Amino acid sequence: MNARTPRQWMVTHEWMIKPMAQVEWIEGKGLLVWLAEVFSALGTGLYLVAIFFSQSHPLAAFWGGLLGWIGIAVFKLPLHLAYLGKPWRFWRSFPPFSNAWKTSWFARGIVFTMIFLGFGVVQLVLQGIIAYGATAGAGVDAANWIFMILAGVFCVLTAVYCGFAMSYCKSVPFWNTGLLPFVFLIMGVADGLALIMGVGMVTGQELIGTAESVTRILLIVNALLIITYLINANYQSTTAELSVKELVRGHVAWVFWLGIVLLGILVPLVISVVSYFTEQEASTGLLIFAICCHTVGAFSLKYGVLKVGIYRPILPKAHAY
């Protein structure tokens, strides 16, 4: 057995007495978690918005829903499974093969995602039939409504489960709040509205005005939610306060102020407000720029929240000798 000096022991076990940054979900292989959750927000947000436009703009709704579904099936799910290490065993998350879904939000997330993808593909087939004017009776329209509801419910569950998984991490006080799932969901829907405007520009359907009106509201709501979230975390505990300081004034501040606040919220909001007061739709160039800003904001929000997660020390009142 190797003898250690008191100093060596304290350095080895400093995680017991000092707040330590988590790296499992944001560094190295952990970057896969970040990317998976970004595509989850973009994909679920776009699909939910596509459902909203399914009756008034069926063609844009079909392509928007398809792109959202692809974002989950082709990007989010494979990245998530790659992080878990044994992607071909994902079926073990499902009942009755496992009871992991009873205790693990990650297992629940995989179950929610797979069920959403199943219902979603059926709904997209029905939406495609309606959008392209194929012979479709009342039965097809009714079935489309049923599968829209089913897919929509599991799409919402897919969107929020990461927030719940993080909020259940009591060892990371900055995440340990019920506001986090709502912040992720609303920001994802706002990003989905931006993306559906891009789809509308391609398909030629006039949905930009409606999407902009809803986006203005959601950006303001999400800004207030983020402010509330940070204020709540700042007074929650000393460790959570450290996370807030790191996000707002520390090494990650550029992500917060540039990526989340400026590009993710302020720039799209200003473009939308200006077009509202001038009673003219923004130019194509400005719309594309706003859509890109929304997307940068999606990447920045998840990165910032994951990056500043700090573990609470086991012995917070202990002192090193």
Phi, psi and omega in degrees: 000128182282130177281144180232144175285159177305322181295317179297322180295319182292322178295318180296325185248026183292342176297342180283335186238353181236146172296130183237136179290138175280142181234352186297330186249013182212354178233149180062232179295338179296341176299336177296325177296314178303309182296320180299318182285331174294312179293332174296314180296314181294316183292312180292321178299315180294320180295317180296320178293323178299321176299319180301324183263010188297328182272319184278328182223072188299325182290312177296325178295321179297309183290324176295315178298320179296316179295321176296317178299317178296321179302324179281311187287323187264332183248300186300304187297312178299321179295319179295314180293325178296323178294322182293341171100329180228074188300333183280359178255016184299334182297342179289350176284342187273142169288145006267011183289337183205153174256015183298331182296341180286335185237342186247124176289333176293317178296318177298321181298319178294319178298312179302316183296315182294320178294319177301315181298323178294309178295323183297320182292324177294316180298322180292324176297315179295318178296323178296321178298317180291317185295323184263014170069022177291163181299114182216126179267193180296332180297320179293318180295319179294317179297323178298319178297316180299312182285335173296318180293313181297311180295322180297319179298312182284338173292318177297317179298322177295325182289325189260348188296328178296320177298321178290321178300318179288322182292339178275357178278089182293339180286345177243091186302329181297330179271340190282067180210145179286353179285334188301314179301323181288323176299314180295318183294311184293320178294324177296319178294321176299319176295322178296322177296321177296316181292325180291333175295321176296319177297318179297325178295326180281316183280346179083013180267137185276084178239003186296318182299314179295315181297320179296320181298316180290323180299318179304316182293313184293324178295320178293316179299316182292324176298317178294322178296317180296318178299314179298318179300315181291319178296316179298316180294324182298328181257002184286313180196168179296321181293317178296324177298322176298321178297317179297316179296321179295323181286320187269325185233354186264209184292341182260005184300325181296326177293318182293305187286320182277308186282312185276305187287305186287300185281322184283332185237301190294311183299309177299324180293317180296316179299318180293317181294318179298317179294330179291313184285333177274353180057033176226139176293144178298151179296163180302318180298316179294322179295316178297319178297318179296320178297317178297321179296317176304314183294318175300321178298323179296314178296320184291319182299309181294321180296313182298314182295319179289321186292325185265012174294123183235131179287138173288133178295147181292322181242075187298336183259003181284158180232137178283146180263000000 
